[in-house]
């Protein structure tokens, strides 16, 4: 539906997305590798991750025409997309200030919030975080969000809204009963999640005590090599490499069983900043009494979350071993 905030029009999507929907965050890191691949220098190129949604929805019968017209007419509009798993319940609202713990929502000044109460929705813009009141001649700070207009809501639920545009084309499947669009939304804001607290340290690097899950019956492993093949078309063929050894790469499957674990992994990813910061991880070598810890970094600047329903989220994390 179309909403107007501070004399500017937006398209607010409140319809629950399908489980095919994914969320993606991406940093950018320049990796300079030594000639023999024994060392590397990693340089960060952006300060905040780029965010996008690959959205899938379903309109049924009477809803088809409205959703069809919305995407056709507003293909170039700005959209407000809710972060479905980031929610907080607050006390009743009656005015232009929402009392809440602002650390529970990743929302800044000029960002947007969706207020849900009794099956009604209101999109508001944050103009200020926190306020001061003078109590007995002492300035006292109250945490919360100052919003652009006064509203009333009973036991509302808050969700962050991301300001987006449609990236590329919108495609859909359609028949007489359903309309199923597939669209990629690119977030225009630079979302900066808080960095997770420092975990246990090992050799001055973070140590991640992950329980690695198999992808089906297996753990995906690959060995990468530098290889030059010399073939003159006749006679012998030669091959050589500059690397001292092959690189071991793994794809780790992680399962988040509730929204808090999902948010915690986002903070962990921001601590890694894509491929920038290395970490230690215990793999399949050794045993419980004598674990083997190897130094890794992410093998991609991006991470993608797949929503499974019931608050469960899954992701595959590619890593490359740095330990010689």
DOSE-350700 format. One record per residue (C-alpha): residue in one letter; x, y, z. Coordinates in pm, 1 decimal. Last residue first. Example, Ala and Ser with C-alpha at 12.3 -4.5 7.8 and 13.67 -1.06 7.14 Angstrom:
// residues 2
{r:S | px:1367.0 | py:-106.0 | pz:714.0}
{r:A | px:1230.0 | py:-450.0 | pz:780.0}
This chain:
// residues 324
{r:X | px:4999.6 | py:-2335.3 | pz:633.9}
{r:X | px:4700.0 | py:-2208.5 | pz:837.3}
{r:X | px:4493.9 | py:-1977.2 | pz:616.4}
{r:X | px:4200.1 | py:-2213.1 | pz:561.6}
{r:X | px:3923.7 | py:-2087.0 | pz:333.6}
{r:X | px:3562.3 | py:-2041.3 | pz:442.8}
{r:X | px:3224.5 | py:-2051.8 | pz:264.7}
{r:X | px:2928.0 | py:-1991.4 | pz:500.8}
{r:X | px:2596.4 | py:-2154.2 | pz:407.1}
{r:X | px:2292.4 | py:-2004.8 | pz:577.0}
{r:X | px:1975.9 | py:-2123.8 | pz:748.6}
{r:X | px:1704.3 | py:-1937.4 | pz:939.0}
{r:X | px:1435.3 | py:-2075.0 | pz:1172.4}
{r:X | px:1178.1 | py:-1831.1 | pz:1316.2}
{r:X | px:888.6 | py:-2070.4 | pz:1248.9}
{r:X | px:969.8 | py:-2060.2 | pz:875.7}
{r:X | px:1273.2 | py:-2172.5 | pz:676.5}
{r:X | px:1420.9 | py:-1832.6 | pz:586.0}
{r:X | px:1744.6 | py:-1846.4 | pz:386.5}
{r:X | px:2014.0 | py:-1596.7 | pz:488.4}
{r:X | px:2285.8 | py:-1494.2 | pz:244.5}
{r:X | px:2640.4 | py:-1390.0 | pz:336.3}
{r:X | px:2870.4 | py:-1185.0 | pz:117.3}
{r:X | px:3240.9 | py:-1096.0 | pz:121.4}
{r:X | px:3323.7 | py:-1454.2 | pz:28.1}
{r:X | px:3592.2 | py:-1702.5 | pz:130.9}
{r:X | px:3550.3 | py:-1612.7 | pz:496.4}
{r:X | px:3873.2 | py:-1638.2 | pz:690.9}
{r:X | px:4030.2 | py:-1936.8 | pz:857.6}
{r:X | px:4298.8 | py:-2027.0 | pz:1112.5}
{r:X | px:4285.5 | py:-2390.8 | pz:1228.6}
{r:X | px:4222.9 | py:-2529.6 | pz:1575.2}
{r:X | px:4287.2 | py:-2899.6 | pz:1637.1}
{r:X | px:4101.5 | py:-3038.3 | pz:1938.1}
{r:X | px:4281.8 | py:-3260.6 | pz:2191.1}
{r:X | px:4028.4 | py:-3396.1 | pz:2439.9}
{r:X | px:3729.1 | py:-3364.7 | pz:2207.1}
{r:X | px:3913.8 | py:-3520.6 | pz:1914.3}
{r:X | px:4163.8 | py:-3424.5 | pz:1646.4}
{r:X | px:4069.0 | py:-3317.5 | pz:1295.1}
{r:X | px:3702.8 | py:-3253.2 | pz:1202.7}
{r:X | px:3723.5 | py:-2873.5 | pz:1225.7}
{r:X | px:3786.8 | py:-2640.0 | pz:1516.2}
{r:X | px:3774.4 | py:-2277.7 | pz:1406.0}
{r:X | px:4009.9 | py:-1984.7 | pz:1444.9}
{r:X | px:3923.0 | py:-1644.9 | pz:1300.4}
{r:X | px:4039.1 | py:-1406.4 | pz:1027.4}
{r:X | px:3915.3 | py:-1051.3 | pz:971.1}
{r:X | px:3875.6 | py:-899.0 | pz:622.9}
{r:X | px:3686.0 | py:-1150.8 | pz:410.9}
{r:X | px:3344.3 | py:-1006.6 | pz:499.4}
{r:X | px:3359.7 | py:-757.2 | pz:782.2}
{r:X | px:3435.9 | py:-1040.4 | pz:1030.1}
{r:X | px:3278.6 | py:-843.1 | pz:1316.9}
{r:X | px:2989.9 | py:-755.3 | pz:1086.1}
{r:X | px:2944.0 | py:-1127.4 | pz:1022.3}
{r:X | px:2935.4 | py:-1191.7 | pz:1398.5}
{r:X | px:2670.2 | py:-920.7 | pz:1437.4}
{r:X | px:2462.7 | py:-1088.0 | pz:1166.1}
{r:X | px:2515.1 | py:-1421.3 | pz:1342.7}
{r:X | px:2377.5 | py:-1271.1 | pz:1665.2}
{r:X | px:2068.2 | py:-1141.9 | pz:1482.3}
{r:X | px:1988.4 | py:-1492.1 | pz:1353.0}
{r:X | px:2058.4 | py:-1647.3 | pz:1694.1}
{r:X | px:1811.2 | py:-1397.8 | pz:1843.5}
{r:X | px:1547.7 | py:-1475.8 | pz:1578.9}
{r:X | px:1534.2 | py:-1845.6 | pz:1673.3}
{r:X | px:1678.8 | py:-2177.8 | pz:1556.2}
{r:X | px:1971.6 | py:-2047.0 | pz:1353.3}
{r:X | px:2122.2 | py:-2324.6 | pz:1140.0}
{r:X | px:2473.3 | py:-2304.4 | pz:995.5}
{r:X | px:2608.2 | py:-2503.6 | pz:701.1}
{r:X | px:2981.7 | py:-2462.7 | pz:649.2}
{r:X | px:3125.6 | py:-2465.8 | pz:297.1}
{r:X | px:3492.3 | py:-2562.0 | pz:316.7}
{r:X | px:3805.3 | py:-2459.7 | pz:130.2}
{r:X | px:4156.0 | py:-2602.4 | pz:160.6}
{r:X | px:4425.5 | py:-2419.7 | pz:-33.6}
{r:X | px:4696.1 | py:-2611.3 | pz:-218.4}
{r:X | px:5064.2 | py:-2579.1 | pz:-133.5}
{r:X | px:5376.4 | py:-2367.8 | pz:-183.2}
{r:X | px:5210.7 | py:-2183.5 | pz:-469.3}
{r:X | px:5397.7 | py:-2075.7 | pz:-781.6}
{r:X | px:5279.1 | py:-2373.1 | pz:-986.1}
{r:X | px:5403.7 | py:-2586.3 | pz:-1275.7}
{r:X | px:5272.8 | py:-2798.9 | pz:-1563.1}
{r:X | px:5451.0 | py:-2926.3 | pz:-1868.4}
{r:X | px:5317.1 | py:-3098.0 | pz:-2182.2}
{r:X | px:5545.7 | py:-3293.4 | pz:-2415.0}
{r:X | px:5561.7 | py:-3290.9 | pz:-2792.4}
{r:X | px:5334.4 | py:-3089.5 | pz:-3017.5}
{r:X | px:5065.9 | py:-2829.7 | pz:-2949.9}
{r:X | px:5302.6 | py:-2614.7 | pz:-2750.3}
{r:X | px:5136.2 | py:-2706.2 | pz:-2423.7}
{r:X | px:5247.4 | py:-2529.9 | pz:-2107.0}
{r:X | px:4996.8 | py:-2562.2 | pz:-1822.3}
{r:X | px:5012.5 | py:-2317.7 | pz:-1532.0}
{r:X | px:4836.0 | py:-2415.1 | pz:-1209.1}
{r:X | px:4749.2 | py:-2239.0 | pz:-886.2}
{r:X | px:4557.1 | py:-2485.3 | pz:-671.1}
{r:X | px:4225.5 | py:-2506.7 | pz:-489.6}
{r:X | px:4116.2 | py:-2804.3 | pz:-281.2}
{r:X | px:3742.8 | py:-2841.7 | pz:-216.3}
{r:X | px:3529.0 | py:-2957.7 | pz:76.0}
{r:X | px:3149.0 | py:-2976.7 | pz:117.6}
{r:X | px:3061.5 | py:-3159.8 | pz:439.4}
{r:X | px:2841.4 | py:-3460.8 | pz:369.3}
{r:X | px:2522.2 | py:-3650.1 | pz:446.0}
{r:X | px:2280.6 | py:-3362.6 | pz:377.5}
{r:X | px:2496.3 | py:-3053.5 | pz:408.5}
{r:X | px:2655.9 | py:-3157.3 | pz:736.0}
{r:X | px:2631.9 | py:-2925.6 | pz:1033.6}
{r:X | px:2926.7 | py:-2751.7 | pz:1202.5}
{r:X | px:2880.5 | py:-2689.8 | pz:1573.9}
{r:X | px:3068.0 | py:-2364.2 | pz:1608.4}
{r:X | px:3308.6 | py:-2268.0 | pz:1884.4}
{r:X | px:3449.5 | py:-1966.1 | pz:1703.8}
{r:X | px:3791.9 | py:-1849.9 | pz:1824.2}
{r:X | px:3875.7 | py:-1485.7 | pz:1757.3}
{r:X | px:4242.1 | py:-1404.8 | pz:1698.1}
{r:X | px:4526.8 | py:-1311.2 | pz:1934.2}
{r:X | px:4671.2 | py:-1666.3 | pz:1920.0}
{r:X | px:4335.3 | py:-1796.2 | pz:2049.9}
{r:X | px:4072.4 | py:-1559.2 | pz:2190.1}
{r:X | px:3727.6 | py:-1648.2 | pz:2328.4}
{r:X | px:3463.0 | py:-1418.1 | pz:2182.8}
{r:X | px:3487.8 | py:-1038.8 | pz:2143.3}
{r:X | px:3139.8 | py:-887.1 | pz:2160.3}
{r:X | px:2941.8 | py:-877.9 | pz:1838.3}
{r:X | px:2967.6 | py:-570.9 | pz:1617.1}
{r:X | px:2654.5 | py:-356.7 | pz:1616.5}
{r:X | px:2474.1 | py:-359.8 | pz:1282.2}
{r:X | px:2550.4 | py:-79.8 | pz:1037.0}
{r:X | px:2294.6 | py:-59.4 | pz:756.2}
{r:X | px:2397.9 | py:183.1 | pz:483.4}
{r:X | px:2059.6 | py:288.6 | pz:346.7}
{r:X | px:1946.4 | py:237.1 | pz:-12.3}
{r:X | px:1848.0 | py:-128.5 | pz:31.2}
{r:X | px:1828.9 | py:-316.4 | pz:-299.2}
{r:X | px:1505.5 | py:-510.3 | pz:-348.7}
{r:X | px:1505.7 | py:-813.8 | pz:-576.8}
{r:X | px:1168.3 | py:-930.6 | pz:-708.4}
{r:X | px:984.5 | py:-1258.1 | pz:-760.6}
{r:X | px:609.4 | py:-1215.1 | pz:-808.0}
{r:X | px:351.9 | py:-1491.7 | pz:-754.0}
{r:X | px:1.1 | py:-1408.7 | pz:-876.7}
{r:X | px:-258.7 | py:-1673.6 | pz:-797.0}
{r:X | px:-596.7 | py:-1809.6 | pz:-903.1}
{r:X | px:-645.3 | py:-1735.5 | pz:-1274.1}
{r:X | px:-276.2 | py:-1782.3 | pz:-1352.0}
{r:X | px:45.7 | py:-1593.7 | pz:-1285.4}
{r:X | px:415.6 | py:-1649.9 | pz:-1232.4}
{r:X | px:616.2 | py:-1332.1 | pz:-1181.1}
{r:X | px:928.3 | py:-1142.0 | pz:-1282.0}
{r:X | px:1039.1 | py:-795.5 | pz:-1169.5}
{r:X | px:1333.1 | py:-644.1 | pz:-1353.7}
{r:X | px:1650.5 | py:-486.5 | pz:-1220.0}
{r:X | px:1696.5 | py:-387.9 | pz:-856.9}
{r:X | px:1367.6 | py:-260.1 | pz:-714.5}
{r:X | px:1433.0 | py:26.2 | pz:-474.0}
{r:X | px:1462.8 | py:6.9 | pz:-98.8}
{r:X | px:1421.2 | py:191.7 | pz:231.7}
{r:X | px:1438.7 | py:-71.2 | pz:504.5}
{r:X | px:1171.5 | py:-82.7 | pz:774.9}
{r:X | px:1265.5 | py:-193.3 | pz:1125.4}
{r:X | px:988.9 | py:-376.5 | pz:1315.1}
{r:X | px:793.3 | py:-261.9 | pz:1619.6}
{r:X | px:509.9 | py:-451.7 | pz:1787.5}
{r:X | px:234.6 | py:-251.2 | pz:1954.3}
{r:X | px:64.8 | py:-312.5 | pz:2289.3}
{r:X | px:-206.8 | py:-57.0 | pz:2203.3}
{r:X | px:-123.8 | py:207.8 | pz:1942.2}
{r:X | px:-188.9 | py:581.3 | pz:1909.3}
{r:X | px:17.3 | py:803.6 | pz:1680.1}
{r:X | px:190.1 | py:1143.5 | pz:1687.7}
{r:X | px:404.5 | py:1231.8 | pz:1387.8}
{r:X | px:770.7 | py:1237.5 | pz:1281.3}
{r:X | px:891.1 | py:993.2 | pz:1543.3}
{r:X | px:1105.6 | py:1031.8 | pz:1855.4}
{r:X | px:1245.9 | py:689.4 | pz:1938.1}
{r:X | px:1327.5 | py:549.6 | pz:2281.4}
{r:X | px:1553.9 | py:575.4 | pz:2583.5}
{r:X | px:1473.8 | py:829.1 | pz:2853.2}
{r:X | px:1757.0 | py:1048.7 | pz:2986.0}
{r:X | px:1712.2 | py:1252.4 | pz:3303.7}
{r:X | px:1819.6 | py:1616.1 | pz:3346.2}
{r:X | px:1805.8 | py:1694.7 | pz:3721.9}
{r:X | px:1598.1 | py:1989.3 | pz:3847.5}
{r:X | px:1358.3 | py:1755.4 | pz:4028.0}
{r:X | px:1301.3 | py:1573.1 | pz:3699.8}
{r:X | px:1413.1 | py:1757.8 | pz:3385.7}
{r:X | px:1338.7 | py:1544.0 | pz:3082.4}
{r:X | px:1583.6 | py:1430.1 | pz:2817.6}
{r:X | px:1503.2 | py:1238.1 | pz:2502.3}
{r:X | px:1616.3 | py:929.1 | pz:2314.5}
{r:X | px:1681.3 | py:881.6 | pz:1943.3}
{r:X | px:1556.3 | py:1158.0 | pz:1715.2}
{r:X | px:1364.2 | py:1198.6 | pz:1389.9}
{r:X | px:1260.7 | py:836.3 | pz:1335.1}
{r:X | px:1014.8 | py:794.7 | pz:1048.7}
{r:X | px:678.4 | py:622.6 | pz:1091.1}
{r:X | px:493.5 | py:347.9 | pz:905.1}
{r:X | px:163.4 | py:250.1 | pz:1066.1}
{r:X | px:-4.5 | py:-88.2 | pz:1040.5}
{r:X | px:-330.1 | py:-224.7 | pz:1178.1}
{r:X | px:-404.1 | py:-586.9 | pz:1270.2}
{r:X | px:-451.7 | py:-494.3 | pz:1638.4}
{r:X | px:-117.7 | py:-310.3 | pz:1656.6}
{r:X | px:180.0 | py:-309.7 | pz:1421.0}
{r:X | px:422.9 | py:-14.1 | pz:1412.9}
{r:X | px:667.7 | py:-31.7 | pz:1120.6}
{r:X | px:978.7 | py:178.0 | pz:1175.6}
{r:X | px:1172.6 | py:398.8 | pz:934.0}
{r:X | px:1522.5 | py:546.9 | pz:929.4}
{r:X | px:1586.0 | py:922.9 | pz:945.3}
{r:X | px:1784.3 | py:877.0 | pz:1271.9}
{r:X | px:1896.0 | py:518.8 | pz:1320.7}
{r:X | px:1729.2 | py:179.1 | pz:1351.4}
{r:X | px:1888.8 | py:-153.9 | pz:1438.7}
{r:X | px:1628.2 | py:-251.2 | pz:1695.5}
{r:X | px:1699.4 | py:-405.3 | pz:2037.6}
{r:X | px:1955.1 | py:-136.4 | pz:2128.0}
{r:X | px:1673.4 | py:120.9 | pz:2119.9}
{r:X | px:1524.4 | py:-13.9 | pz:2443.3}
{r:X | px:1173.6 | py:126.3 | pz:2425.7}
{r:X | px:955.0 | py:431.2 | pz:2491.2}
{r:X | px:807.3 | py:550.3 | pz:2161.6}
{r:X | px:769.0 | py:928.7 | pz:2133.0}
{r:X | px:528.1 | py:1118.1 | pz:1905.4}
{r:X | px:213.3 | py:1066.2 | pz:2110.1}
{r:X | px:12.0 | py:787.2 | pz:2264.7}
{r:X | px:200.1 | py:459.0 | pz:2234.5}
{r:X | px:119.1 | py:160.8 | pz:2455.9}
{r:X | px:417.1 | py:-36.1 | pz:2586.7}
{r:X | px:666.9 | py:-204.6 | pz:2357.4}
{r:X | px:704.5 | py:-538.2 | pz:2179.3}
{r:X | px:1025.8 | py:-582.6 | pz:1978.8}
{r:X | px:1075.4 | py:-735.8 | pz:1637.2}
{r:X | px:1361.4 | py:-829.5 | pz:1405.4}
{r:X | px:1244.3 | py:-1146.0 | pz:1228.8}
{r:X | px:1029.6 | py:-972.4 | pz:964.0}
{r:X | px:1273.8 | py:-697.8 | pz:867.8}
{r:X | px:1007.5 | py:-483.8 | pz:700.1}
{r:X | px:1043.7 | py:-349.5 | pz:341.9}
{r:X | px:963.2 | py:15.2 | pz:263.5}
{r:X | px:968.5 | py:73.4 | pz:-111.9}
{r:X | px:1083.2 | py:366.2 | pz:-325.9}
{r:X | px:914.3 | py:385.0 | pz:-666.0}
{r:X | px:1058.7 | py:287.2 | pz:-1004.9}
{r:X | px:839.3 | py:-20.6 | pz:-1057.0}
{r:X | px:544.5 | py:166.4 | pz:-907.8}
{r:X | px:282.6 | py:134.1 | pz:-1183.1}
{r:X | px:358.6 | py:-225.9 | pz:-1279.6}
{r:X | px:442.6 | py:-347.7 | pz:-929.1}
{r:X | px:133.2 | py:-191.7 | pz:-775.5}
{r:X | px:-95.3 | py:-286.9 | pz:-1065.9}
{r:X | px:-14.0 | py:-657.9 | pz:-1032.2}
{r:X | px:-49.0 | py:-643.2 | pz:-653.0}
{r:X | px:-394.4 | py:-484.9 | pz:-676.2}
{r:X | px:-514.4 | py:-710.4 | pz:-957.1}
{r:X | px:-410.4 | py:-1031.5 | pz:-782.5}
{r:X | px:-553.9 | py:-960.5 | pz:-436.6}
{r:X | px:-907.3 | py:-1077.0 | pz:-525.6}
{r:X | px:-778.5 | py:-1420.1 | pz:-636.7}
{r:X | px:-468.0 | py:-1496.0 | pz:-428.2}
{r:X | px:-148.6 | py:-1289.4 | pz:-412.0}
{r:X | px:177.0 | py:-1466.7 | pz:-327.4}
{r:X | px:514.4 | py:-1320.9 | pz:-239.3}
{r:X | px:883.6 | py:-1379.6 | pz:-316.6}
{r:X | px:1154.5 | py:-1131.4 | pz:-224.4}
{r:X | px:1526.4 | py:-1149.2 | pz:-292.1}
{r:X | px:1627.6 | py:-888.5 | pz:-34.3}
{r:X | px:1937.0 | py:-667.4 | pz:-43.0}
{r:X | px:2193.1 | py:-519.1 | pz:195.1}
{r:X | px:2528.1 | py:-353.6 | pz:125.7}
{r:X | px:2764.1 | py:-387.0 | pz:419.3}
{r:X | px:2908.3 | py:-80.7 | pz:588.5}
{r:X | px:3261.1 | py:62.3 | pz:586.0}
{r:X | px:3360.1 | py:-12.7 | pz:226.1}
{r:X | px:3695.5 | py:-101.1 | pz:66.4}
{r:X | px:3859.1 | py:-311.4 | pz:338.1}
{r:X | px:4218.7 | py:-418.3 | pz:257.1}
{r:X | px:4339.9 | py:-777.1 | pz:310.9}
{r:X | px:4708.7 | py:-862.6 | pz:279.8}
{r:X | px:4807.3 | py:-1222.2 | pz:210.9}
{r:X | px:5076.2 | py:-1469.3 | pz:305.9}
{r:X | px:5188.0 | py:-1819.4 | pz:200.5}
{r:X | px:5041.7 | py:-1791.1 | pz:-150.4}
{r:X | px:5385.4 | py:-1827.1 | pz:-321.0}
{r:X | px:5362.8 | py:-1491.0 | pz:-496.9}
{r:X | px:5194.7 | py:-1320.5 | pz:-201.1}
{r:X | px:4818.7 | py:-1259.3 | pz:-208.4}
{r:X | px:4652.9 | py:-919.3 | pz:-211.5}
{r:X | px:4285.1 | py:-941.3 | pz:-107.6}
{r:X | px:4062.8 | py:-636.5 | pz:-170.5}
{r:X | px:3754.7 | py:-655.7 | pz:51.4}
{r:X | px:3396.0 | py:-551.2 | pz:-22.4}
{r:X | px:3112.4 | py:-616.1 | pz:223.0}
{r:X | px:2789.1 | py:-792.1 | pz:130.7}
{r:X | px:2466.7 | py:-868.2 | pz:315.3}
{r:X | px:2189.3 | py:-1081.1 | pz:162.7}
{r:X | px:1835.0 | py:-1170.1 | pz:267.5}
{r:X | px:1642.3 | py:-1455.9 | pz:108.2}
{r:X | px:1275.8 | py:-1518.8 | pz:30.6}
{r:X | px:1184.1 | py:-1869.9 | pz:-84.4}
{r:X | px:993.7 | py:-1912.3 | pz:243.6}
{r:X | px:722.9 | py:-1681.6 | pz:111.3}
{r:X | px:695.1 | py:-1317.7 | pz:214.3}
{r:X | px:432.8 | py:-1190.3 | pz:462.1}
{r:X | px:241.5 | py:-897.7 | pz:313.5}
{r:X | px:336.6 | py:-568.6 | pz:478.2}
{r:X | px:490.9 | py:-402.7 | pz:173.4}
{r:X | px:483.0 | py:-23.1 | pz:211.3}
{r:X | px:516.1 | py:171.2 | pz:-115.2}
{r:X | px:652.4 | py:519.2 | pz:-46.4}
{r:X | px:533.9 | py:874.6 | pz:-111.8}
{r:X | px:702.1 | py:1185.9 | pz:27.7}
{r:X | px:523.5 | py:1470.1 | pz:205.3}
{r:X | px:692.7 | py:1392.7 | pz:538.4}
{r:X | px:569.4 | py:1033.8 | pz:519.4}
{r:X | px:305.2 | py:934.6 | pz:265.4}
{r:X | px:201.1 | py:570.6 | pz:241.6}
{r:X | px:108.1 | py:359.4 | pz:-61.0}
{r:X | px:0.0 | py:0.0 | pz:0.0}
